[in-house]
Amino acid sequence: MTVNLLVVMDDISRIKIKKDSSIAMLWAAARRGWTLWYAEQDDLYVRDGAAFGRLKPLQVFESAERWYEFGEAADKPLADMQVILMRKDPPFDMRFIYTTYILERAEEAGVLVVNKPQSLRDCNEKFFATFFPHCMAPTLVASDMARIRAFVAEHGDVIVKPMDGMGGTGIFRLQQGGLNIGATLETLTMNGTLPIMAQRFIPEIVRGDKRILLIDGEPVPYCLARVPPEGETRGNLAAGGSGVPQLLSPRDYWLAAQVGPELRRRGLLFVGLDVIGDYITEVNVTSPTCIREIDARFGFGIADRLMAAIDQKLAQASA
């Protein structure tokens, strides 16, 4: 059976080809002989209850100079696809939510959507981590500034961040007695009207914020530790952190085992855990990255293994 795979992503012409995880997935799908299609969010629509897209046939090449080529776009039912990779980067906004509604109609028609649209909506990457409190440092989600101030006073050293940020944006370190606590909380909570996350500061950040990838609930045995630059508390690569590929520790495997069954239950086939020291800080479900950096060091073939897991899901569905 020919497998039609549609990727929904940001403009493929503007990706960072040396580190993009979505292109690694597309290369892996092409190696399996699958037929590739491309769309951006604005190309998707619903007509009379059925999901469609203005889709472009896509060829991909493992080249830093020419990595894609489009065929002629055509309107097609999304039900013609066997697989849809939802790889649109945050922000997680109303446009993103509406896209998941459209993809859910495709899912109802029998298409495997990775990751499951309902779970993309339900599992806010910050808040979803609170489903596993035994795996987290002390954490508060609240909009009340007095409550957050009390949390800072209780722990003395706290990280605060918006619930919808990415790439390290909007992350601040607050210490008891600091002069900018009020201004920071007013800004992040929009004067007490918007919940934010506060977590006790984890000193092990100096050794890196580890990205651990899971495929159908099972961890890849290697991770990428994103180490903050000097004078910084954020390890995010977008914030200037440096990536250090390394083996998972026994604690990392334990954390993955706590989370894996719930990921499988929710149809979250490809997920990235953020781990600092002994603790999960976030569970990334929208478009996890770091495939390329890990594979460059260890040659594990993460994207190939993801495609094998997708192939297995397709076989199970057709059995």
Buried (B, 14 or more C-beta within 10 A) or exposed (E): EEBBBBBBBBEBEEBEBEBBBBBBBBBBBBBEEBBBBBBBBEBBEBEEEBBBBBBBBBBBEEEEEEBBEEEEBEEBBBBBBBBBBBBBBBEBEEEBEEBBBBBBBBBEBEBBBBBBBBBBBBBBBBBBBBBBEEBBBEBBBBBEBEEBBEBBEEBEBBBBBBBBBBEBBBBBBBEEEBEEBEEBBEBBBEEBEEBBBBBBBBEBBEBBBBBBBBBBBBBBBBBBBBBBEEEBBBBBBEBBBEBBBBEBBEEBEEBBEBBBEBBBEBBBBBBBBBBBBBBBBBBBBBBBBBBBBBBEEBEBBBBBBBBBBBBEBBEEEEE
